[in-house]
Amino acid sequence: MKDDSARAARAGRPRLAHGIRLGRAAESQEYWLASRTHDRRVRLNASAGAILARCDGSLDLDELIAELERHFGTEGIRAEVVEFLERARRDGWIE
């Protein structure tokens, strides 16, 4: 496993990448991502949607994790959130 501190240093204040839009169906917990350059949507589970909904550039990694722990009423999710953000960055969803 990569060093969490190195990943956290790269994370900065995550925000959705230019051209990526996050939506949520009003009647359900379903989130989706859409891109201006691709004519498709990616469906997300509630956890992924909750993470990306907070990726607006206003929170640093520690603040984002604290907010998610409050939202989900849990602790100790740092590794999973960092891993998801790394994947989201590789997939071009966040910057």
N, C-alpha and C positions, 0 to 999 in steps of 0.2 A: 504494500500500500504506500502511496506517495505521502510525503510529509504534509500534514494538514496546514502547517503554518506557511509553507511555500504556496500552497493553493490559495489560502486565505489572502495572502499578500497580493496575488494576481487578481483576486475577485474584486477588490475595490468597492465600488458602489454599483452593483449589477443593475442593468436596465435592459429593457427589450431592445433588440437590434433595430436599426433603421429599417422600416418597411414591414416589421412584424407587428401584428395586432393580436391582442388577447381578447377573447370574448367569452361570455358565459350565458348559457341558456337560462332564461328567466324562470322557467318552470322546473329546473332540475339543478343538480350540483355539477353538471357537465361543463367543462371548460374546453375551449378550442383555440388553436393558433392559426392565423392566416398570414400569408406573405403576399406582398404586392407582385413579387416576381414569379410566384408559382400559383397556379390556379387550383389549389387544393387546401383543405383544412386538415389539421392534425388534432385528433381528439385527445384530451388529457384527463387523467383521473383527478379527483378532488385535491389530493396532496400536491401534485405537480401544478395544478391551477393556482392553489393557494401560494405556492412559492413564487411562481411567475407574476402573480398579481401584485406582489410586493417588490418586484424588480422594476422600479421606476426611477432609480438613481438617487432616491432620497435617503436610503438606508445603507450603511456599510454592512459587511458580512455579519459582524457580531449583533448589530441591531436587528437585522433581518432574522437571524436565528432566534433571538430572544422573542421577537414578535410571533414567530411561528410556534415556539414553545408555549406562549400564552394562548394563542389561537387554538392549538390542539390539546392544551392542558397536559403537557408532557415535558420531559427534560431529556437531554442526552441524544438529540437528533442531529447534532452538528455534522458528524461524518456522512450521514445520508444526504443532508442538504448540500454539503460541499460537493459530494459526488454527483448529485443531480445538476448542480450549477456548472460543473466541469463539462458534463455531457451536453447541457444546453448551450454552452459556449462553443463546443466543437460542432454542434449542429447548426450554429449560426442564429440561435434564438435570442441570445443575450450578448451584450458587450460590456 
